[in-house]
């Protein structure tokens, strides 16, 4: 037999609190008001019920005592069963509106009632009267209705002929039971009134709850909007603090924080602008003397190559020439970085096949005939790009793979998801995992011990900026088999993104 369909229960079932702060405040206020109203109604009901029952009990005892005071003196002692029945009959007739049913007992005898339908005397009540010798009462249930049973011992009246018996218990005990229907109706009316008053109380409590929530949430909303403006860069945002409560203190703290952020931001911008200007000025001022030095080193290189110089001098000249060229490349890189920082880097884009750009880059640097570099150029991939800047990106990626990886370095070009994708993969040890997030930072070198190298630490940073300038991306990762892979994406010619 195939199993029936499974019932899937939604996760997170059960009671969920409202999400909005306004709703939470109103609900909390209403719950507090409801609890207070219920507590007050409960206490009031308890006190009123106790007062009603106590009044009924006191009145019943007083009425029974009054009747006994008038009827007991005529009763012969010791009374017979008929005398007791006659006494109870007179008491029942005198009960009036209470309609009590009485019974009387003498000493250890059983209670005698006027009629056979009289309710039995509770054993607990009889025991309490006999034990204490005082009037007692007990609430009992008769056919689902509340009744009150009262037991009262009768004492001897003052008799000048027998002064020693005055006030002593005569052994006669009278019991009376009567319904509490009217009192129960009064108590039920109290319950109905309490239940009817809860909803109006909650409705009235809703108005101050809304006002309270509004007064609390208004500064909170202002703080939220102020925080959003701060996050958007509007550091001059300030809020008006009203009052002297905790929310006003929080608003003043927010203003202090905003002022501090604005001051620190202005100082950081000033320092950053100064640093950029300094780097650009230094690079610009170095270009002229470096050009002269490069011209001189070219002449010296020719003399060193011709053998006109001693060997030691020729080696020194070659070293100076290499360092001069390295310094010249670094100055050019710094000038390019300063253009990116100033957002003044020009983009001369044109529609071209990306395979052509890759082929030219490899040919210009002699990598096309180099067995260490393998080009995987399948179908045509038209892009709208600046050939010079794409050449800079590719040259940096391939050169970096040759310096720090192991051949073969594979350069592949393809179109994927409306983007042109170029991957440069080497078979070296790869990039350390902790260095992956920083490989495109300026002057960053994964090997801290490698203080001197052919690169300046700006090549990958410039490649990344050029990719962003085209509306593309440049990412670095490691292949599962080892080796680093750099992935460049550019918009296709028919999906170009304006920089």
C-alpha positions in Angstrom: 0.0 0.0 0.0 1.5 3.3 -1.0 2.0 5.8 1.8 -0.3 8.7 2.0 0.8 12.3 1.4 2.9 13.7 4.2 1.7 16.8 6.0 4.3 19.5 6.1 4.1 21.8 9.0 5.4 25.3 8.5 8.5 26.1 10.5 8.5 28.5 13.3 4.9 27.8 14.3 3.4 29.0 17.5 2.8 32.5 18.9 4.7 35.2 17.0 5.1 38.7 18.4 4.2 41.6 16.1 7.2 43.0 14.2 6.4 46.7 14.2 7.5 48.6 17.2 4.3 50.7 17.2 2.2 47.5 17.3 4.4 46.1 20.1 4.0 49.2 22.2 0.2 49.3 21.7 -0.2 45.6 22.4 2.0 45.9 25.5 0.0 48.9 26.7 -3.3 47.1 26.1 -2.1 44.0 27.8 -1.0 46.0 30.9 -4.4 47.8 30.9 -6.2 44.5 30.5 -4.2 42.9 33.3 -4.9 45.9 35.5 -8.6 45.9 34.7 -8.9 42.1 35.3 -7.0 42.4 38.5 -9.1 45.3 39.7 -12.3 43.5 38.6 -11.2 40.3 40.4 -10.3 42.0 43.6 -13.6 44.0 43.5 -15.6 40.9 42.8 -13.9 39.0 45.6 -14.5 41.8 48.1 -18.1 42.3 46.9 -18.9 38.6 47.0 -17.5 38.4 50.5 -19.5 41.4 51.6 -22.7 40.0 50.2 -22.3 36.6 51.8 -21.2 38.1 55.1 -24.2 40.4 55.2 -26.5 37.4 54.4 -24.9 35.3 57.1 -25.1 38.1 59.7 -28.7 38.8 58.9 -29.7 35.2 58.9 -28.0 34.6 62.3 -29.7 37.7 63.7 -33.1 36.7 62.4 -32.8 33.2 63.7 -31.7 34.5 67.1 -34.6 36.9 67.2 -37.1 34.1 66.5 -35.5 31.8 69.1 -35.6 34.5 71.7 -39.3 34.7 71.3 -40.1 31.0 70.8 -37.6 29.2 73.0 -38.9 30.4 76.4 -42.2 28.7 75.8 -40.6 25.4 75.0 -40.8 22.8 77.9 -37.5 21.2 79.0 -36.6 18.6 78.4 -38.4 18.9 75.0 -40.0 15.9 73.3 -39.8 15.2 69.6 -43.2 16.7 69.2 -42.1 19.8 71.0 -39.1 20.1 68.7 -41.3 19.6 65.7 -43.6 22.3 66.8 -40.7 24.7 67.4 -39.4 24.1 63.9 -42.8 24.5 62.4 -43.1 27.9 64.1 -39.6 28.8 62.8 -40.4 27.8 59.3 -43.6 30.0 59.3 -41.6 32.9 60.7 -38.9 32.6 58.0 -40.8 34.8 55.7 -39.0 35.7 52.5 -36.0 33.6 53.4 -38.1 30.5 53.3 -35.7 28.6 55.5 -36.2 25.0 56.6 -35.3 24.4 60.2 -34.6 21.5 62.4 -34.0 21.1 66.1 -32.0 18.7 68.2 -31.7 18.2 71.9 -28.4 17.1 73.3 -27.3 13.9 71.5 -30.6 13.3 69.7 -31.1 13.5 66.0 -32.4 16.7 64.5 -36.2 16.9 64.1 -37.7 18.8 61.2 -41.3 20.1 60.7 -41.6 18.5 57.3 -40.1 15.5 55.6 -38.7 17.5 52.7 -36.4 19.6 55.0 -32.7 19.4 53.9 -30.5 17.3 56.1 -28.2 19.0 58.6 -24.6 18.8 57.4 -22.5 16.6 59.7 -19.7 19.1 59.7 -21.9 21.9 60.8 -23.4 19.8 63.6 -19.9 18.8 64.8 -18.7 22.4 64.8 -21.6 23.6 66.9 -21.3 20.8 69.4 -17.5 21.3 69.7 -17.5 25.1 70.1 -20.9 25.7 71.7 -21.3 28.7 69.4 -23.3 29.6 66.3 -21.7 28.4 63.0 -22.6 28.3 59.4 -21.7 26.3 56.3 -22.2 26.7 52.5 -23.7 23.6 50.9 -25.0 22.7 47.5 -28.6 21.6 47.1 -29.5 20.3 43.6 -26.9 22.6 41.9 -28.0 25.7 43.9 -26.1 27.3 46.8 -27.6 27.1 50.3 -26.5 28.4 53.6 -26.9 26.2 56.7 -26.8 27.9 60.1 -26.5 26.1 63.5 -27.2 27.9 66.7 -27.2 26.5 70.3 -29.9 27.8 72.7 -28.8 29.1 76.1 -31.0 29.4 79.2 -32.6 32.7 79.7 -32.1 34.8 82.9 -34.3 33.4 85.6 -34.3 34.9 89.1 -35.4 31.5 90.5 -32.4 29.7 88.9 -29.6 32.3 88.7 -27.0 29.5 88.4 -28.3 28.5 85.0 -28.3 31.9 83.3 -26.3 31.9 80.1 -25.6 28.2 80.1 -26.2 26.1 77.1 -29.5 24.3 77.4 -28.6 21.4 75.1 -31.1 22.6 72.5 -29.6 23.3 69.0 -31.5 24.8 66.2 -30.5 24.5 62.5 -31.8 26.5 59.6 -31.0 26.1 55.9 -32.1 28.6 53.2 -31.3 29.1 49.5 -28.9 31.9 48.4 -30.5 32.3 45.0 -30.9 36.1 45.4 -27.4 36.5 46.6 -26.1 34.4 43.8 -28.0 36.6 41.3 -26.3 39.6 42.8 -22.9 38.0 42.4 -23.7 37.0 38.8 -24.7 40.5 38.1 -21.3 41.7 39.4 -19.5 39.2 37.1 -21.6 40.4 34.1 -20.8 44.0 34.9 -17.1 43.2 35.2 -17.1 41.4 31.9 -19.0 44.1 30.2 -16.5 46.7 31.5 -13.4 45.0 30.2 -13.9 45.8 26.5 -14.8 49.5 27.1 -11.7 49.8 29.4 -9.5 48.3 26.6 -11.1 50.6 24.0 -10.4 53.6 26.3 -6.9 52.4 26.9 -6.2 52.2 23.1 -6.3 56.0 22.8 -3.5 56.7 25.4 -1.6 53.7 24.0 -1.6 55.2 20.5 -0.5 58.6 21.9 2.2 56.9 24.0 3.5 54.9 21.0 3.5 58.0 18.8 5.5 60.0 21.4 8.0 57.2 21.7 8.3 56.4 18.0 8.6 59.9 16.7 12.2 60.4 17.9 13.0 56.8 16.9 11.8 57.5 13.3 13.9 60.7 13.3 16.9 58.8 14.5 16.3 56.2 11.8 16.0 58.7 9.0 19.1 60.6 10.4 21.1 57.3 10.4 20.0 56.7 6.8 21.2 60.1 5.7 24.5 59.6 7.5 24.9 56.2 5.7 24.2 58.1 2.4 27.1 60.4 3.1 25.1 63.4 4.5 27.4 63.9 7.5 26.0 67.3 8.2 22.7 65.7 9.4 21.6 66.9 12.8 18.4 66.1 14.8 16.5 68.4 17.2 16.6 67.1 20.7 13.5 67.8 22.8 13.0 67.1 26.4 15.3 65.5 29.0 14.4 61.8 28.8 16.5 58.9 27.5 15.4 59.4 23.9 16.5 63.1 24.0 19.8 62.0 25.4 20.1 59.4 22.6 19.4 62.2 20.0 22.1 64.4 21.5 24.5 61.5 21.4 23.6 60.9 17.8 24.3 64.6 17.0 27.7 64.3 18.8 28.5 61.2 16.8 27.5 62.9 13.5 29.7 65.9 14.3 32.6 63.7 15.1 32.1 61.7 11.9 31.9 64.8 9.8 35.1 66.2 11.4 37.0 63.0 10.9 35.7 62.6 7.4 36.8 66.1 6.4 40.2 65.4 7.9 40.6 62.1 6.1 39.5 63.6 2.8 42.0 66.4 3.3 44.8 63.9 4.1 43.8 61.7 1.2 43.6 64.5 -1.2 47.0 65.7 0.0 48.5 62.3 -0.4 47.2 61.9 -3.9 48.3 65.4 -4.9 51.7 64.7 -3.4 52.1 61.4 -5.3 51.0 63.0 -8.5 53.3 66.0 -8.0 56.3 63.8 -7.2 55.6 61.5 -10.2 55.2 64.6 -12.5 58.4 66.2 -11.2 60.4 63.0 -11.6 59.4 62.5 -15.2 61.8 65.1 -16.6 65.0 64.1 -14.7 64.2 60.4 -15.4 63.8 61.1 -19.1 67.3 62.7 -19.0 68.7 59.8 -17.0 67.2 57.3 -19.4 68.8 59.1 -22.4 72.2 59.1 -20.6 71.9 55.4 -19.6 71.1 54.5 -23.2 74.4 56.1 -24.3 76.3 54.4 -21.5 74.6 51.1 -22.4 76.0 51.4 -25.9 79.5 52.1 -24.6 79.3 49.2 -22.2 78.1 46.9 -25.0 81.0 48.0 -27.3 83.6 47.1 -24.7 84.9 50.7 -24.3 84.5 50.4 -20.6 86.2 48.2 -18.0 84.1 45.1 -17.0 83.3 46.4 -13.5 82.2 49.8 -14.9 80.1 48.1 -17.6 78.3 46.0 -14.9 77.6 49.1 -12.8 76.3 51.0 -15.9 73.9 48.1 -16.7 72.7 48.0 -13.1 72.0 51.7 -13.1 70.3 51.5 -16.5 68.0 48.7 -15.2 67.1 50.6 -12.1 66.5 53.7 -14.0 64.1 51.9 -16.3 62.3 50.4 -13.3 62.0 53.8 -11.7 60.6 55.2 -14.9 58.0 52.5 -15.1 57.0 53.1 -11.5 56.6 56.8 -12.1 54.4 56.1 -15.1 52.3 53.7 -13.0 52.0 56.4 -10.2 50.9 58.9 -12.8 48.2 56.4 -14.1 47.0 55.7 -10.5 46.7 59.4 -9.8 44.5 59.7 -13.0 42.2 57.0 -11.6 42.0 58.7 -8.2 41.1 62.0 -9.9 38.6 60.2 -12.2 40.4 61.7 -15.1 41.5 58.5 -16.8 40.4 58.7 -20.5 38.7 55.8 -22.2 39.0 55.6 -26.0 36.7 52.7 -26.7 36.2 51.1 -30.0 34.6 47.9 -31.3 37.2 45.2 -31.7 37.5 41.5 -31.5 38.9 40.5 -28.2 41.0 37.7 -29.8 42.8 40.4 -31.8 43.7 42.3 -28.6 45.0 39.2 -27.0 47.1 38.2 -30.0 48.6 41.7 -30.3 49.5 41.7 -26.6 51.3 38.4 -26.9 53.1 39.4 -30.1 54.3 42.7 -28.8 56.0 41.1 -25.8 57.3 38.1 -27.7 55.0 35.7 -25.9 53.3 34.5 -29.1 56.3 32.3 -29.9 57.1 31.5 -26.3 56.3 27.9 -25.4 55.4 29.0 -21.9 52.3 30.8 -23.0 49.3 29.0 -24.7 46.5 31.0 -26.3 43.0 29.4 -26.5 41.1 31.6 -28.9 38.0 29.9 -30.2 35.2 32.0 -31.6 35.1 35.7 -32.2 34.3 37.8 -29.2 33.4 41.4 -30.2 33.9 44.0 -27.4 33.6 47.8 -27.1 36.9 48.6 -25.3 40.0 50.7 -25.2 42.7 48.6 -26.9 45.6 50.3 -25.0 44.0 49.7 -21.6 43.0 46.1 -22.4 46.6 45.6 -23.4 47.8 46.9 -20.0 45.4 44.5 -18.3 46.5 41.5 -20.3 50.2 42.3 -20.1 50.0 42.6 -16.3 48.1 39.3 -15.9 50.4 37.3 -18.2 53.6 38.9 -16.9 52.5 38.2 -13.3 51.7 34.6 -14.1 55.1 34.1 -15.7 57.0 35.7 -12.8 55.2 34.1 -9.9 53.6 30.9 -11.4 54.9 28.0 -13.5 54.3 27.4 -17.2 52.3 26.8 -19.2 50.3 30.0 -18.8 47.0 29.5 -20.6 45.1 32.5 -22.0 41.5 31.7 -23.0 38.8 33.9 -24.5 35.1 33.1 -24.7 31.7 34.7 -24.5 29.5 33.7 -21.6 26.3 35.1 -20.2 26.4 38.3 -22.4 29.9 39.0 -21.2 33.3 38.6 -22.7 35.5 36.5 -20.4 39.3 36.2 -20.5 41.1 33.8 -18.1 44.8 33.7 -17.4 45.8 30.5 -15.7 49.2 29.3 -14.5 50.3 26.0 -13.0 52.3 27.4 -10.1 51.7 27.1 -6.3 48.8 29.5 -6.5 48.0 32.5 -4.3 47.9 32.0 -0.5 44.3 32.1 0.8 44.9 35.0 3.1 46.4 37.0 0.3 43.5 36.6 -2.2 41.4 39.5 -0.9 44.4 41.9 -1.1 46.0 41.0 -4.5 44.5 44.0 -6.2 45.6 46.5 -3.5 48.3 49.0 -4.3 51.9 48.0 -3.4 50.7 44.7 -2.0 53.0 41.7 -2.3 52.0 38.3 -1.2 55.5 37.4 -0.2 56.5 39.8 2.6 60.1 38.6 2.4 60.3 39.6 -1.3 61.2 43.2 -0.7 62.7 43.7 -4.1 61.2 42.4 -7.3 60.8 43.4 -10.9 57.3 44.7 -10.2 56.3 47.8 -8.3 53.2 46.3 -6.7 50.9 48.6 -8.8 50.4 46.3 -11.9 47.4 44.4 -10.6 45.9 47.5 -9.0 46.1 49.3 -12.4 44.7 46.3 -14.2 41.7 46.2 -11.8 41.1 49.9 -12.3 41.1 49.5 -16.0 38.6 46.7 -15.8 36.3 48.8 -13.7 36.7 51.7 -16.1 35.3 49.5 -18.9 32.3 48.4 -16.7 33.9 45.0 -16.2 35.4 42.9 -13.4 38.7 41.4 -12.5 38.9 38.5 -9.9 41.6 36.2 -8.6 41.2 32.6 -7.4 43.0 29.3 -7.2 42.3 26.3 -9.4 41.5 22.9 -7.8 44.7 21.4 -9.3 46.9 24.2 -8.1 47.8 27.4 -9.8 46.3 30.9 -9.9 43.5 32.0 -12.3 42.7 35.6 -13.0 39.3 36.2 -14.7 38.6 39.4 -16.7 35.0 40.1 -17.8 34.1 42.9 -20.2 30.8 43.9 -21.8 30.1 42.5 -25.2 29.9 45.0 -28.1 26.0 44.7 -28.1 25.8 45.0 -24.3 28.3 47.7 -23.6 28.2 49.6 -20.3 29.0 53.3 -20.2 31.8 54.0 -17.7 
